[in-house]
Amino acid sequence: MKTERVPRIVLGAGAGAVLVGAVALFVPAGLGGQAPAPAPGAVARAVSAARAGAQASLPELAALIGDREKWLRAHPGDDASWAVLGGAYVERGVRSGDTASFARAEKALERSLAAWPARKGNVDAQLGLGSLANARGDFRAARKWGEAVRKSSPRRWQAYPVLIDAYNGLGDYVSAGRAMERLRALRSGAPALSRASLVFRDRGWREDASALAYDAVALAATPAEKAACLVRLGDLAWERGEPAEALASYGPALRLVPGHAPALAGRARALAALGRTDEALRDYGAALKAQPLPQYALEEGELYESLGLDEDARTQYEVLRVRATEAAAHGVNGALVLARYEADHGSPDTAVRRLRAEWAKGHRSVHVADALGWALYRAGKHEEALPYATRATEQGLRSALFAYHRGRIERELGEWGPARRHLAEALRINPHFSPLLAPKARRALAALGEPAEGGHAAEEPGRGDGAPRGGSPPPRDPEHRGVEPRKPRRPVDTEPGGASASRSPSSSP
């Protein structure tokens, strides 16, 4: 019976992933509980990166996977090596888009727990399962595993990235902030700074987020990790509406790691904003080849659609559906990206059903709130849409997309002043936020015209006197699907699991 364990080290996902869990690869001093120290080479470099809390390169990660697979064929009872292998599979799945790796990860981590159960202290496998749950979008399961490790081993810093991602996915931003503070108390360096940068961004503290992202780049321990941190820095610049500055981060990331998919996709967004659409389409194609995420296919399809290339757009939307279906077969929750596609390009009613189900699961992030509000609007349920859109825009994150969605909903409800403010805010935050929607935001704002006489009072929410001069309201939104009778608004639940969380998924937020 095992009475003592060698501490494991984590290899985190770093800054490159969006809305996926912290990827934990746990490597004890000898690689596995029974394994010898690695020989010099790719495996040793992967282990060294893990001990620094940094990313290994994908070839080094592949070498480590091959090494552990070979070892475990001869030593199937080595629980630590099963945990190492499971964590490596999760990381490969996240960074390459190979969602079949998640099924392999689950089997490996279960083998680790079978050899040494959680109740006896197998923390590594529990953290691996938390990372896997985040990567699949199962945030309640990720929270369960992360909190179990925090309870049994509160100084294991690797638990806190898992918890940050889980809490963010559930919309519990207060707990995410607390987990971030605990992580920074236990761990310094690029991984902790990168996580803190995201938390600050979600609070709306953009300058602080950028400062931490710069520091993370400086402290990154490996080329792969530095590239991921540069992408985070570029993404922050893009969200501020600064595409040229974003390019200045994506370029160095791609020199460090050629073919880095998040950098390619980020550069494609920035190039499209600068009118360099041929180059943007080239980069989207390369990003999809390197990491075939449904989100990249949606973005490329919308760029094609903005150019009037509808057949090419439909091709990319089909890629999105195929990739989401494949990912779902491996346990990945693709509801958010599928719902965003359906709301704008397919069936808004289908999008509403998907997102109500997510809300009922407790997945109440600002991203789900925004998407559900927009889907309800597109389905003609305008009154019901507004509380979700309001929740999305008032929790801290400064998003041009969220502000645009809220402004469009308010416009349909005849709340001209708030609509004008939020449409203008969207364009101030990022005038290039979408090749399809940014032009619509400008047209909608122009249709609202100048504020009516009366100054600020005319633009108070809930007042109908903020209509354009002359007394005539702007034309009805051409995308609306009918207006339901106006009903009293009910507030959105403030916390998952709160007093009103037991309402059915079809109820108001």
Secondary structure as the mmCIF struct_conf table of DSSP 4:
data_model
#
loop_
_struct_conf.conf_type_id
_struct_conf.id
_struct_conf.beg_label_comp_id
_struct_conf.beg_label_asym_id
_struct_conf.beg_label_seq_id
_struct_conf.end_label_comp_id
_struct_conf.end_label_asym_id
_struct_conf.end_label_seq_id
HELX_LH_PP_P HELX_LH_PP_P1 VAL A 6 ARG A 8
TURN_TY1_P TURN_TY1_P1 GLY A 14 ALA A 15
BEND BEND1 VAL A 18 VAL A 20
TURN_TY1_P TURN_TY1_P2 ALA A 29 GLY A 30
BEND BEND2 LEU A 31 GLN A 34
HELX_LH_PP_P HELX_LH_PP_P2 ALA A 35 ALA A 39
TURN_TY1_P TURN_TY1_P3 PRO A 40 GLY A 41
HELX_RH_AL_P HELX_RH_AL_P1 ALA A 42 ARG A 51
TURN_TY1_P TURN_TY1_P4 ALA A 52 GLY A 53
HELX_LH_PP_P HELX_LH_PP_P3 GLN A 55 SER A 57
HELX_RH_AL_P HELX_RH_AL_P2 LEU A 58 ALA A 74
TURN_TY1_P TURN_TY1_P5 PRO A 76 GLY A 77
HELX_RH_AL_P HELX_RH_AL_P3 ASP A 79 SER A 96
TURN_TY1_P TURN_TY1_P6 THR A 99 THR A 99
HELX_RH_AL_P HELX_RH_AL_P4 ALA A 100 ALA A 115
BEND BEND3 TRP A 116 TRP A 116
HELX_RH_3T_P HELX_RH_3T_P1 ALA A 118 LYS A 120
TURN_TY1_P TURN_TY1_P7 GLY A 121 GLY A 121
HELX_RH_AL_P HELX_RH_AL_P5 VAL A 123 ARG A 136
TURN_TY1_P TURN_TY1_P8 GLY A 137 GLY A 137
HELX_RH_AL_P HELX_RH_AL_P6 PHE A 139 SER A 152
TURN_TY1_P TURN_TY1_P9 PRO A 154 ARG A 155
TURN_TY1_P TURN_TY1_P10 TRP A 157 GLN A 158
HELX_RH_AL_P HELX_RH_AL_P7 ALA A 159 LEU A 170
TURN_TY1_P TURN_TY1_P11 GLY A 171 GLY A 171
HELX_RH_AL_P HELX_RH_AL_P8 TYR A 173 LEU A 186
BEND BEND4 GLY A 189 GLY A 189
HELX_RH_AL_P HELX_RH_AL_P9 ALA A 190 ASP A 202
TURN_TY1_P TURN_TY1_P12 ARG A 203 GLY A 204
HELX_RH_AL_P HELX_RH_AL_P10 ARG A 206 LEU A 219
BEND BEND5 THR A 222 THR A 222
HELX_RH_AL_P HELX_RH_AL_P11 PRO A 223 GLU A 239
TURN_TY1_P TURN_TY1_P13 ARG A 240 GLY A 241
HELX_RH_AL_P HELX_RH_AL_P12 PRO A 243 LEU A 256
BEND BEND6 VAL A 257 VAL A 257
TURN_TY1_P TURN_TY1_P14 PRO A 258 GLY A 259
HELX_RH_AL_P HELX_RH_AL_P13 ALA A 261 ALA A 273
TURN_TY1_P TURN_TY1_P15 LEU A 274 GLY A 275
HELX_RH_AL_P HELX_RH_AL_P14 THR A 277 ALA A 290
BEND BEND7 GLN A 291 GLN A 291
HELX_RH_AL_P HELX_RH_AL_P15 PRO A 294 SER A 306
TURN_TY1_P TURN_TY1_P16 LEU A 307 GLY A 308
HELX_RH_AL_P HELX_RH_AL_P16 ASP A 310 ALA A 329
TURN_TY1_P TURN_TY1_P17 HIS A 330 GLY A 331
HELX_RH_AL_P HELX_RH_AL_P17 ALA A 335 HIS A 345
BEND BEND8 GLY A 346 GLY A 346
HELX_RH_AL_P HELX_RH_AL_P18 PRO A 348 ALA A 360
TURN_TY1_P TURN_TY1_P18 LYS A 361 GLY A 362
HELX_RH_AL_P HELX_RH_AL_P19 VAL A 366 ARG A 378
TURN_TY1_P TURN_TY1_P19 ALA A 379 GLY A 380
HELX_RH_AL_P HELX_RH_AL_P20 HIS A 382 THR A 393
BEND BEND9 GLU A 394 GLY A 396
HELX_RH_AL_P HELX_RH_AL_P21 ALA A 400 GLU A 412
TURN_TY1_P TURN_TY1_P20 LEU A 413 GLY A 414
HELX_RH_AL_P HELX_RH_AL_P22 TRP A 416 ILE A 429
TURN_TY1_P TURN_TY1_P21 PRO A 431 HIS A 432
BEND BEND10 PHE A 433 PHE A 433
TURN_TY1_P TURN_TY1_P22 PRO A 435 LEU A 436
HELX_RH_AL_P HELX_RH_AL_P23 LEU A 437 LEU A 448
BEND BEND11 GLU A 450 GLU A 450
HELX_LH_PP_P HELX_LH_PP_P4 PRO A 451 ALA A 452
TURN_TY1_P TURN_TY1_P23 GLU A 453 GLY A 454
HELX_RH_3T_P HELX_RH_3T_P2 GLY A 455 GLU A 459
BEND BEND12 GLU A 460 GLU A 460
TURN_TY1_P TURN_TY1_P24 PRO A 461 GLY A 462
BEND BEND13 GLY A 464 GLY A 464
HELX_LH_PP_P HELX_LH_PP_P5 ALA A 467 PRO A 468
TURN_TY1_P TURN_TY1_P25 ARG A 469 GLY A 470
BEND BEND14 GLY A 471 GLY A 471
HELX_LH_PP_P HELX_LH_PP_P6 SER A 472 ASP A 477
TURN_TY1_P TURN_TY1_P26 PRO A 478 GLU A 479
HELX_LH_PP_P HELX_LH_PP_P7 GLU A 484 ARG A 486
HELX_LH_PP_P HELX_LH_PP_P8 PRO A 491 ASP A 493
BEND BEND15 THR A 494 GLU A 495
TURN_TY1_P TURN_TY1_P27 PRO A 496 GLY A 497
BEND BEND16 GLY A 498 GLY A 498
TURN_TY1_P TURN_TY1_P28 ALA A 499 SER A 502
BEND BEND17 ARG A 503 ARG A 503
TURN_TY1_P TURN_TY1_P29 PRO A 505 SER A 506
BEND BEND18 SER A 507 SER A 507
#
